[in-house]
């Protein structure tokens, strides 16, 4: 079984980063991953791609756990394909965030307890065991085949690992050799950065992905959108030269005016910041600085808001870098007041908020790769296998969006639903089912001719098979 020929041509772009045997395994696994109707286990991909008995099945497991290929090189080829098609000119828009994949088993490499937003509330924060992935996505705003939607195909990923303390063996030995309260207290201390010099936080992982992406496109201007978890100094102060950022200002964040120039008679070093500006509450209550009303009706943002704009220093995060600060208040009071910053000083409030709203597409991507592509299904234990297997769902998502732009759009067909006649723009589920339907049609069409009375039955079977799973 193979995917449709136009999709197979896209897979051919990745041939240089694999050996010939590994490239064939890559194509087989991508085929099985896309056509599988069950969990995306490696054995299920072998079965779905119709390669049972084609060599030992351990070859497919070793493709992830031992084969010599680089995930970053795979992402580089993928990113260049996407930028070439969707971002031929103008700034490249990116979004960064992390997502939790729930897992079972205590021997999984990189698994730990992470905050689970789906079962948590504002009053109660809960955690789940699993893998936490930091993902960088390319934002594709308003493609011509979906003029009211934004898509976020992934272009990079990193696995976040909790700060690990002492090993179990050391803990057992310390428990046996405890002498006095002092040693026992030291055993219970939270592990510090010194005991884990290789530990990297989520913002540090995102900075690594941003630096990698910027090195792939050194001559392009890049704009990143990220939520408050990635809006602090660990990201803002380490942005590449050709990259800008839109993110949140902490509600209690201190804003300062720009430092005045040093006077000739002034002794000592020049000032790094000016006087402190009013905080968010005082700024919102200042009647001398009126609100401006803006209406939004776009992907990710449907509301009427009041805004105030100023240029200031968010010194805690960006030191002496001047930023455009936007204070936002919902007219209906459904959202709390928020402050956003943008490193592009010439951008207006509407442009900043509209661009930041596109970031919601990354949340839709996370839902689709988990529900439709089995991002949480991978059952691996070894380090390389864990780091490579699950991200294949992210790679496949990007390839499907790219394939749909180049060829798949002309084959999309919405189901005949009289109760839902307004659907005119495809979702990712429609793109995915279109790919599967064409793949099944090309194989089942061999069984019947163009004038066969069974042609409609084959088309119906292909359509049903594309929606199973």
Helices and strands as residue ranges (DSSP letters): H 5-11, G 12-17, H 20-35, H 42-48, H 58-65, H 71-86, E 92-102, E 112-115, E 127-141, E 150-160, H 168-176, H 180-187, G 193-195, H 202-216, E 222-226, G 228-230, H 233-236, E 243-249, H 280-285, E 292-298, E 301-313, H 315-318, E 322-330, E 338-342, H 349-357, H 360-371, H 383-389, H 391-406, G 408-411, H 428-444, G 445-447, H 455-466
